[in-house]
């Protein structure tokens, strides 16, 4: 996937893709898990860490070191915006109840 560190992977079986956070590049890469071919590289906020796909919402959630979270529509590969102050500082995991 390249030289920038990867922090997490979220598989989206309905679309046949995977999302991977690249913290130093400040991107989320979308790739085909079968061929490992990169389909997109999406700019996100600084220090992307944890990532999770939630099938019930069809969204990919990405947390950042500064307590922010990006949401991405899994089929469109688009991050509509940043949710400020939604999570605590230095989030490294995402859990939904």
ABEGO torsion letter per residue (X at the ends): XEABBBABBBBBAAAGBBBBBBAAAGBBBBBBAAAGBBABBBBBBBGBBBBBBBAAAGBBBBBBAAGBBBBBBAAAGBBAEBBBGABBBGBABBBBX
